[in-house]
Amino acid sequence: MRFAPSPTGSLHIGGARTALFNWLFARQTGGTFILRIEDTDAIRSTEESAAAIIRDLSALGLNWDEGPGAGGKYGPYFQSQRLERYRAAAEQLLQAGLAYRSFLSAEERERTRAARESGTSADPSSRYEALSKEEEERRFASGSEHAIVFKVPEGETAFVDLVRGEVSFRNSDLGDFVLVKSDGRAAYNFAAAIDDFDMRISHVLRGEDHLSNTPKQILLHRALGREIPQFGHVPLILGPDKTRLSKRHGAASVQHFLERGFLPEALVNALALLGWSSPDGREILSLEELVQLFSIERIGKTAASFDPEKLEWVNAQHLGRVPLEKKAQLVHELVAARGLREEGAPVSLGRVEELVALVGERMKLIPQFFDYAGFFFVEHVDPNPEEAREALAKAGARLDWAALMQVIEKAEPFDAATLEAAFRTFADAHGMKLRDLVAPVRLALSGKRVGPGLFESMVALGRARSLARLARFAEEHRAGAGPSMMEA
């Protein structure tokens, strides 16, 4: 199996799924997984994109047996380093009379191709250029710029697709196609076919947008007298609006999702579910479990839809499996990267572990830790004024801030159980519902209406910091304060 991306951009979700399906099949069958960089497009291919693809595959845990960095006996694994191999194969086809040189310009070849596809070509053979052998040799000897074109035979090209079943193409619809461009670089189909043979590729799984390339590659294998790989074409991934997945759906690169805090194992799990289903109906699967359960036969024939909410759900399930210590380490790395401090001091890993435990399962993505616990790393918070007015209105004049702060000051021991009991007693004594007391206090301490348990948060924040924030909140919202608030 091979994954052969073009380094013309980031590794997209669709490409990552293709890599995953090939990787799973290779691992399950004891085969070899090869990474090949198809960089024959000299204008669009970049070293940066190739490096990003390699980085992202590694991050997902999809290690390759042969390819860049791993070596292998069938390299090199960058097509730009295999040009002599393609020229030799093209010469073999020329000598066999299965290809010819075309001296048309690239623009003229494009017009010929367009005319053939529109049905307006006067040449029923759809040749790029009809020259006698003598004239072709004369122009070649004179150094005229030219491309090498494959001479498509008559008839049909049929094969059994591993996903779609039997597929057939009329060769007359294919038309002759370029093998080697006039700049000496191999065209995609030619390079892919040569490499697949040289690298002993037995199975090719790829997106259905490559389906039209397959008959051309099969014809090349036949022309060169080679064994033809088995091809399978996976339906494309659609966005929620049922159009082809693109960046406008929020489906950017793999790196984009990793940077947002998705776990690699969750992203791999979600990718597997895009067009494949487990035989036992399970959806949350480790990479090892995917290897055991994967089969090409369970790849669907209809397009899968990318659902960002489903991806977040899958990530939440995987995050729930992560031990507290590892979760804390991941969060601590972000805390350090953001340069956050607590009360002017660096934040220790132990402190982060304490806060991660406090946040608990509310965190669906690692960066969401800051949505729930970010208030620990700031000097003070600024609640939304409208939310503050609403919370204070429900609490009413019965909320005596000074009295409440005295209750907190006297709570011993200063733990969640003691604070909760004290708040319940205070609420009953003042004719309040506990939730109407909790709401403004939570806003005063964290700046938000929702978050971890209030009493646990107060303990983690500490008595002094809790009282200071309550005093500041009461001062800024004097209309809701008790008469002795300023003396507290």
C-alpha positions as CSV (number, residue, x, y, z in Angstrom):
1,M,0.0,0.0,0.0
2,R,1.1,3.5,-0.6
3,F,0.0,7.1,0.2
4,A,1.2,9.4,-2.4
5,P,0.3,13.1,-1.7
6,S,1.2,16.0,-3.8
7,P,3.0,18.6,-1.7
8,T,1.0,21.6,-2.9
9,G,-0.5,22.4,0.4
10,S,-1.3,21.1,3.9
11,L,-2.5,17.6,4.6
12,H,-6.3,17.9,4.3
13,I,-8.8,15.7,6.1
14,G,-9.6,13.8,2.9
15,G,-5.9,13.1,2.3
16,A,-5.4,12.0,5.9
17,R,-8.3,9.6,5.6
18,T,-6.8,8.1,2.5
19,A,-3.5,7.6,4.3
20,L,-5.3,6.0,7.2
21,F,-7.2,3.5,5.1
22,N,-4.1,2.4,3.3
23,W,-2.1,2.3,6.6
24,L,-4.8,0.2,8.3
25,F,-5.0,-2.3,5.4
26,A,-1.2,-2.6,5.3
27,R,-0.9,-3.2,9.1
28,Q,-3.8,-5.7,9.1
29,T,-2.5,-7.8,6.2
30,G,1.2,-7.6,7.3
31,G,2.0,-5.6,4.2
32,T,4.3,-2.6,3.6
33,F,3.1,1.0,3.9
34,I,5.0,3.4,1.6
35,L,5.0,7.2,1.7
36,R,5.7,8.6,-1.7
37,I,5.9,12.4,-2.4
38,E,4.5,13.1,-5.9
39,D,6.2,16.5,-6.5
40,T,6.3,16.5,-10.3
41,D,4.4,19.8,-10.3
42,A,7.4,22.0,-10.1
43,I,5.3,25.2,-9.9
44,R,3.0,24.3,-7.0
45,S,5.1,21.7,-5.1
46,T,7.1,23.1,-2.1
47,E,9.5,21.6,0.4
48,E,7.5,23.3,3.1
49,S,4.3,21.4,2.1
50,A,6.2,18.1,1.9
51,A,7.7,18.6,5.4
52,A,4.2,19.5,6.8
53,I,2.7,16.3,5.3
54,I,5.5,14.2,6.9
55,R,5.0,16.0,10.2
56,D,1.2,15.6,10.3
57,L,1.3,11.9,9.4
58,S,3.8,11.3,12.2
59,A,1.6,13.2,14.6
60,L,-1.3,10.9,13.7
61,G,0.8,7.9,14.4
62,L,0.7,6.7,10.8
63,N,4.3,5.6,10.5
64,W,5.6,4.4,7.2
65,D,7.9,1.4,6.4
66,E,9.5,3.0,3.4
67,G,9.7,6.6,2.3
68,P,11.3,9.9,3.3
69,G,13.3,9.4,6.5
70,A,12.7,5.7,6.6
71,G,14.6,4.7,3.4
72,G,13.8,1.6,1.5
73,K,15.1,-0.5,-1.4
74,Y,12.7,1.1,-4.0
75,G,13.6,4.7,-3.5
76,P,14.1,7.5,-4.0
77,Y,10.6,8.4,-2.7
78,F,10.3,11.9,-4.2
79,Q,9.2,11.8,-7.8
80,S,11.4,14.9,-8.6
81,Q,14.4,12.6,-7.9
82,R,13.1,9.9,-10.3
83,L,13.0,11.8,-13.6
84,E,15.6,9.6,-15.3
85,R,13.5,6.5,-14.5
86,Y,10.5,8.1,-16.2
87,R,12.5,9.1,-19.3
88,A,13.8,5.5,-19.7
89,A,10.3,4.1,-19.4
90,A,9.0,6.6,-22.0
91,E,11.8,5.7,-24.4
92,Q,10.8,2.0,-24.0
93,L,7.2,2.9,-25.1
94,L,8.5,5.0,-28.0
95,Q,10.6,2.1,-29.2
96,A,7.7,-0.2,-29.0
97,G,5.5,2.1,-31.0
98,L,3.1,2.6,-28.1
99,A,3.9,6.3,-27.7
100,Y,4.9,9.2,-30.0
101,R,6.4,12.6,-29.8
102,S,4.1,15.6,-30.1
103,F,5.6,18.9,-31.2
104,L,2.5,21.0,-30.4
105,S,2.8,23.7,-27.8
106,A,1.2,23.2,-24.4
107,E,-1.6,25.6,-25.5
108,E,-2.2,23.6,-28.7
109,R,-2.3,20.4,-26.8
110,E,-4.8,21.9,-24.4
111,R,-7.0,23.0,-27.3
112,T,-6.8,19.6,-28.9
113,R,-7.8,17.9,-25.6
114,A,-10.7,20.4,-25.1
115,A,-11.9,19.8,-28.6
116,R,-11.8,16.0,-28.1
117,E,-13.7,16.3,-24.8
118,S,-16.4,18.6,-26.4
119,G,-16.8,16.3,-29.4
120,T,-15.7,18.9,-31.9
121,S,-12.4,17.2,-32.8
122,A,-12.2,16.3,-36.5
123,D,-9.7,13.6,-35.8
124,P,-11.5,10.4,-34.7
125,S,-8.3,8.9,-33.3
126,S,-8.0,12.0,-31.0
127,R,-4.3,12.1,-31.6
128,Y,-2.4,15.2,-30.5
129,E,-0.6,15.3,-33.8
130,A,-0.4,13.0,-36.9
131,L,3.2,13.0,-38.2
132,S,5.0,10.4,-40.2
133,K,7.8,8.6,-38.5
134,E,10.3,10.3,-40.7
135,E,9.0,13.8,-39.9
136,E,8.8,13.0,-36.2
137,E,12.5,11.9,-36.2
138,R,13.5,15.0,-38.2
139,R,11.9,17.4,-35.7
140,F,13.4,15.4,-32.8
141,A,16.9,15.5,-34.3
142,S,16.6,19.3,-34.8
143,G,16.0,19.8,-31.1
144,S,12.4,20.9,-31.4
145,E,10.6,21.1,-28.1
146,H,8.2,18.2,-27.6
147,A,6.1,16.1,-25.3
148,I,5.9,12.3,-25.3
149,V,2.3,11.1,-25.7
150,F,0.8,7.6,-25.0
151,K,-1.1,6.1,-27.9
152,V,-4.3,4.8,-26.5
153,P,-5.5,1.6,-28.1
154,E,-9.0,0.9,-29.2
155,G,-11.5,-1.0,-27.1
156,E,-12.4,-0.7,-23.4
157,T,-10.5,-0.8,-20.1
158,A,-12.3,-2.6,-17.3
159,F,-11.4,-3.5,-13.8
160,V,-13.0,-4.6,-10.6
161,D,-12.9,-1.8,-8.1
162,L,-12.3,-2.9,-4.5
163,V,-15.1,-0.5,-3.4
164,R,-17.3,0.2,-6.4
165,G,-17.3,-3.2,-8.1
166,E,-16.9,-3.6,-11.9
167,V,-16.0,-0.4,-13.7
168,S,-15.5,0.1,-17.5
169,F,-14.2,2.9,-19.6
170,R,-14.3,3.3,-23.4
171,N,-10.8,4.0,-24.5
172,S,-12.0,6.4,-27.2
173,D,-13.3,8.6,-24.3
174,L,-9.8,8.7,-22.8
175,G,-7.9,9.9,-25.8
176,D,-4.1,10.0,-26.1
177,F,-2.5,11.5,-23.0
178,V,0.9,13.0,-22.2
179,L,3.5,10.9,-20.5
180,V,6.4,13.4,-20.4
181,K,5.9,17.1,-20.7
182,S,8.0,19.3,-22.9
183,D,9.9,20.5,-19.9
184,G,11.1,16.9,-19.3
185,R,8.9,16.2,-16.2
186,A,6.7,13.2,-16.1
187,A,2.9,13.7,-16.1
188,Y,1.0,12.4,-13.1
189,N,-0.5,9.2,-14.5
190,F,2.8,8.1,-16.0
191,A,4.9,8.8,-12.9
192,A,2.3,7.1,-10.7
193,A,2.1,4.0,-12.8
194,I,5.9,3.6,-13.1
195,D,6.4,4.2,-9.3
196,D,3.6,1.7,-8.4
197,F,5.4,-1.0,-10.4
198,D,8.9,-0.2,-9.2
199,M,7.7,-0.1,-5.6
200,R,5.8,-3.3,-5.9
201,I,2.4,-1.8,-5.0
202,S,-0.3,-4.4,-4.9
203,H,-3.3,-2.4,-3.7
204,V,-4.2,1.3,-4.3
205,L,-6.9,2.9,-2.2
206,R,-7.6,6.5,-3.1
207,G,-10.4,9.1,-3.5
208,E,-13.0,8.6,-6.2
209,D,-11.8,11.8,-7.8
210,H,-8.9,9.6,-9.1
211,L,-11.3,7.1,-10.8
212,S,-10.7,8.6,-14.2
213,N,-7.0,8.2,-13.8
214,T,-7.2,4.5,-13.2
215,P,-7.9,3.3,-16.8
216,K,-4.9,5.3,-18.0
217,Q,-2.6,3.8,-15.4
218,I,-3.9,0.3,-16.2
219,L,-3.2,0.8,-19.9
220,L,0.4,1.9,-19.0
221,H,0.9,-1.2,-16.9
222,R,-0.3,-3.4,-19.7
223,A,1.8,-1.6,-22.3
224,L,4.9,-2.2,-20.2
225,G,4.0,-5.8,-19.5
226,R,3.5,-5.4,-15.8
227,E,1.2,-6.8,-13.2
228,I,-1.7,-4.4,-12.5
229,P,-2.4,-3.3,-8.9
230,Q,-5.9,-3.7,-7.4
231,F,-7.6,-0.3,-7.3
232,G,-10.2,0.9,-4.9
233,H,-11.8,4.3,-4.9
234,V,-13.3,5.7,-1.8
235,P,-16.3,8.2,-2.0
236,L,-15.4,11.8,-1.3
237,I,-16.1,13.5,2.0
238,L,-18.9,16.1,1.9
239,G,-19.6,19.0,4.2
240,P,-22.9,19.4,6.2
241,D,-24.4,21.1,3.1
242,K,-23.7,18.0,1.0
243,T,-21.2,19.7,-1.2
244,R,-17.6,18.6,-1.5
245,L,-15.7,19.2,1.7
246,S,-13.6,22.4,1.7
247,K,-12.1,25.0,4.0
248,R,-15.4,26.9,4.1
249,H,-16.9,24.1,6.1
250,G,-14.2,24.6,8.7
251,A,-12.5,21.4,7.5
252,A,-9.0,22.7,7.3
253,S,-5.7,20.8,7.6
254,V,-4.8,18.1,10.0
255,Q,-2.5,20.6,11.7
256,H,-5.4,23.0,12.1
257,F,-7.3,20.5,14.2
258,L,-4.3,19.4,16.2
259,E,-3.6,23.1,17.0
260,R,-7.2,23.4,18.2
261,G,-6.5,20.7,20.7
262,F,-7.9,17.6,19.2
263,L,-6.1,14.5,20.3
264,P,-4.3,12.6,17.4
265,E,-6.0,9.4,18.4
266,A,-9.4,11.0,18.4
267,L,-8.8,12.6,15.0
268,V,-7.7,9.2,13.6
269,N,-10.8,7.6,15.1
270,A,-13.1,10.2,13.5
271,L,-11.4,9.9,10.1
272,A,-12.0,6.1,10.2
273,L,-15.7,6.7,10.6
274,L,-15.9,8.8,7.5
275,G,-16.9,6.2,5.1
276,W,-16.2,3.1,7.1
277,S,-18.1,1.4,10.0
278,S,-17.0,-1.1,12.6
279,P,-18.6,-4.6,12.3
280,D,-19.6,-4.5,15.9
281,G,-21.1,-1.0,15.8
282,R,-18.6,0.6,18.1
283,E,-17.5,4.1,17.3
284,I,-14.9,4.9,19.9
285,L,-11.8,2.9,18.8
286,S,-8.1,3.0,19.4
287,L,-5.6,2.7,16.5
288,E,-4.9,-0.8,17.6
289,E,-8.6,-1.7,17.5
290,L,-9.0,-0.1,14.1
291,V,-6.2,-2.3,12.8
292,Q,-8.0,-5.4,14.0
293,L,-11.5,-4.4,12.7
294,F,-10.7,-2.6,9.4
295,S,-11.7,-4.2,6.1
296,I,-12.1,-2.7,2.7
297,E,-15.4,-4.5,2.3
298,R,-16.9,-2.2,5.0
299,I,-16.0,1.0,3.2
300,G,-19.3,2.6,2.1
301,K,-20.2,3.3,-1.5
302,T,-21.8,6.6,-0.7
303,A,-20.2,9.9,0.3
304,A,-19.6,10.5,4.0
305,S,-20.4,13.8,5.7
306,F,-18.0,15.6,7.9
307,D,-19.6,16.7,11.1
308,P,-17.6,19.0,13.4
309,E,-19.8,18.2,16.3
310,K,-19.3,14.5,15.9
311,L,-15.5,15.1,15.8
312,E,-15.7,17.0,19.1
313,W,-17.8,14.2,20.6
314,V,-15.3,11.6,19.6
315,N,-12.5,13.7,21.0
316,A,-14.4,14.1,24.3
317,Q,-14.7,10.3,24.5
318,H,-11.0,9.8,24.0
319,L,-10.1,12.6,26.4
320,G,-12.1,10.8,29.0
321,R,-9.8,7.8,28.6
322,V,-6.7,9.9,29.1
323,P,-5.2,9.6,32.7
324,L,-5.3,12.7,34.8
325,E,-1.5,12.9,34.9
326,K,-1.2,13.0,31.1
327,K,-4.1,15.4,30.7
328,A,-2.4,17.7,33.2
329,Q,0.9,17.5,31.3
330,L,-0.8,18.5,28.0
331,V,-2.5,21.4,29.8
332,H,0.7,22.4,31.5
333,E,2.5,22.6,28.2
334,L,-0.2,25.1,27.0
335,V,0.0,27.1,30.3
336,A,3.8,27.4,29.8
337,A,3.5,28.2,26.1
338,R,1.1,31.1,27.0
339,G,3.4,32.4,29.7
340,L,0.6,32.2,32.3
341,R,1.4,32.8,36.0
342,E,-0.7,32.6,39.2
343,E,-0.3,35.4,41.7
344,G,2.9,36.3,39.9
345,A,4.5,32.9,40.2
346,P,5.1,30.1,37.6
347,V,2.4,27.5,37.6
348,S,3.6,24.0,38.6
349,L,2.5,20.8,37.0
350,G,1.0,19.7,40.4
351,R,-1.2,22.9,40.5
352,V,-2.3,22.3,36.9
353,E,-3.2,18.7,37.8
354,E,-5.3,20.0,40.7
355,L,-7.2,22.4,38.4
356,V,-7.7,19.8,35.6
357,A,-9.3,17.5,38.2
358,L,-11.5,20.4,39.2
359,V,-12.6,21.1,35.6
360,G,-13.3,17.4,35.1
361,E,-15.3,16.2,32.1
362,R,-16.4,19.6,31.1
363,M,-13.3,19.9,29.1
364,K,-13.9,18.4,25.6
365,L,-10.7,19.8,24.1
366,I,-7.5,20.5,25.9
367,P,-7.6,24.3,25.3
368,Q,-11.1,24.4,26.8
369,F,-9.4,24.1,30.1
370,F,-8.9,27.9,29.9
371,D,-12.6,28.4,29.4
372,Y,-13.3,26.9,32.8
373,A,-10.2,27.6,34.7
374,G,-8.7,30.7,33.1
375,F,-9.8,32.8,36.0
376,F,-7.2,31.3,38.3
377,F,-4.4,32.9,36.1
378,V,-5.7,36.5,36.2
379,E,-5.6,39.2,38.9
380,H,-9.3,39.9,38.6
381,V,-12.2,39.1,36.4
382,D,-14.7,41.3,34.6
383,P,-18.1,39.7,34.3
384,N,-20.5,40.7,31.6
385,P,-22.4,43.7,33.0
386,E,-25.8,42.4,31.8
387,E,-25.2,39.0,33.3
388,A,-24.2,40.6,36.6
389,R,-27.3,42.8,36.7
390,E,-29.5,39.8,36.0
391,A,-27.9,37.7,38.7
392,L,-28.1,40.5,41.3
393,A,-31.7,41.2,40.4
394,K,-32.7,37.6,41.2
395,A,-30.7,37.7,44.4
396,G,-32.4,41.0,45.3
397,A,-31.7,43.2,48.4
398,R,-31.6,40.1,50.6
399,L,-28.0,39.5,49.4
400,D,-26.0,41.1,52.2
401,W,-22.4,41.0,50.8
402,A,-20.8,41.9,54.1
403,A,-22.6,39.2,56.0
404,L,-21.8,36.6,53.3
405,M,-18.1,37.6,53.3
406,Q,-18.1,37.1,57.1
407,V,-19.5,33.6,56.7
408,I,-16.7,32.8,54.2
409,E,-14.1,34.4,56.6
410,K,-15.2,32.2,59.5
411,A,-15.7,28.9,57.5
412,E,-13.5,26.2,59.1
413,P,-12.1,24.1,57.7
414,F,-12.0,26.0,54.4
415,D,-13.2,23.1,52.3
416,A,-16.1,22.5,49.8
417,A,-18.4,20.7,52.2
418,T,-18.1,23.4,54.9
419,L,-18.7,26.2,52.4
420,E,-21.7,24.5,50.9
421,A,-23.3,24.0,54.3
422,A,-22.5,27.7,55.2
423,F,-24.1,29.0,52.0
424,R,-27.2,26.9,52.5
425,T,-27.6,28.2,56.0
426,F,-27.0,31.8,54.8
427,A,-29.6,31.4,52.0
428,D,-32.2,30.0,54.4
429,A,-31.6,32.7,56.9
430,H,-32.1,35.4,54.2
431,G,-35.0,33.8,52.5
432,M,-33.1,33.0,49.3
433,K,-32.8,30.1,47.0
434,L,-29.3,28.6,47.0
435,R,-29.0,29.0,43.2
436,D,-29.8,32.7,43.4
437,L,-27.0,33.1,45.9
438,V,-24.5,31.0,43.9
439,A,-25.0,32.8,40.6
440,P,-23.6,36.3,41.6
441,V,-20.9,34.7,43.7
442,R,-19.8,32.6,40.7
443,L,-19.7,35.7,38.5
444,A,-17.7,37.6,41.1
445,L,-15.1,34.8,41.4
446,S,-14.8,33.5,37.8
447,G,-16.5,36.1,35.6
448,K,-18.7,33.4,34.1
449,R,-22.2,32.0,34.7
450,V,-21.1,28.4,34.3
451,G,-18.0,26.5,35.4
452,P,-16.6,24.0,37.9
453,G,-18.3,23.5,41.2
454,L,-18.5,26.8,43.0
455,F,-17.3,25.6,46.4
456,E,-14.5,23.5,45.0
457,S,-13.5,26.6,43.0
458,M,-13.4,28.8,46.1
459,V,-11.1,26.3,47.8
460,A,-8.8,26.1,44.8
461,L,-8.8,29.9,44.5
462,G,-8.1,30.3,48.2
463,R,-9.9,32.3,51.0
464,A,-8.1,35.5,50.5
465,R,-8.4,35.7,46.7
466,S,-12.1,34.7,47.0
467,L,-12.9,37.4,49.5
468,A,-10.9,40.0,47.4
469,R,-12.9,39.2,44.3
470,L,-16.2,39.3,46.1
471,A,-15.4,42.7,47.6
472,R,-14.4,44.1,44.2
473,F,-17.6,42.8,42.6
474,A,-19.7,44.2,45.4
475,E,-18.0,47.6,45.1
476,E,-18.6,47.7,41.3
477,H,-22.3,46.7,41.8
478,R,-23.2,48.8,44.8
479,A,-26.9,48.7,44.0
480,G,-27.0,45.1,45.0
481,A,-24.8,45.4,48.1
482,G,-25.8,45.2,51.7
483,P,-25.7,48.3,53.9
484,S,-22.4,47.4,55.7
485,M,-20.6,46.1,52.6
486,M,-17.9,48.8,52.7
487,E,-17.0,47.9,56.2
488,A,-16.4,44.2,55.4
